[in-house]
Amino acid sequence: MAIEVGQVAPDFTLLDQDSNSVTLSELKGKKVLLYFYPRASTPGCTTQAQGLRDSKAQLDSLNVVVLGISPDTPKKLTNFINKQELNFSLLADEDHAVCEKYHVWQLKKFMGKENMGVVRTSFLIGEAGNIEHVFDKFKTKDHHEVVLAHLTQ
């Protein structure tokens, strides 16, 4: 069953790129853009992360915390952050349990092969901890613009 607007965002605790625990429910009082992406340092994921990096000041002014989640290790996330000079936290969901909670761990087809993986999706979580919007139709290069347009409408 898909995550829907209005429902309470499933809580979780994951390690960030510095192996610090981050718990979603501890961010109540702020909006959270929770974005799920397949793999650090791949072309599409890099483009998406750079757009969010370059929009950080605007997102901060709107009280939005950005958290990226992928099935990568904290070490791989550290390398991605350093190489791309990212200015927000990335979280390691190595066993994809949080991806499964948010129903973004799905069967994907690529070049004739089927594999389980992350379907690129973002969730805007409101100050009270409820899902405000689900972004699931965007191009990686436009993701930050789609999010900002929704936040400022």
C-alpha positions, 0 to 999 in steps of 0.5 A: 500500500503506497504512502499517501498524503495526510498519513503520518510519515513512517518513523525511522533511525538511520546512520548518516554519512558520518555514522551519526544516528538520524531519527525522523521524528526528532525533526518535528517542527521542520519540514523534511524533504525525504528523497530516495535515490538508487545509488550515490555517485551515479549520473542521475543521482549526482545531478539530483543531489547537485540541484538540491545542493544549489537550492539549499539557501532557498530550502533553508528559508522555507524551513526545509531539511533535506535528507537523501536516502539510498542503500549505500554504506556511510563510507560511500555517502561520505565520498559522494558528499565530499566529491560533490560538496553536498550541504545536506545529510545522506542516510544509509539504508543498507538493508533497504528497510526504510525504502520498504516502509516507504514503498520505494523498494520495487522491481525495476526493469533496466536493459531487459533485466529485472532487479529490486531497487529504489524507485526515485521518489521524494516525500515532503513531510510537514512540521507535524510529521505528516506526508504533505506531498509525494513527488514521483514524476520529475526529471533528476535535473528538475527535481529541485525546481519541482520541489521549490515550485510546490513549496512556494505556490 
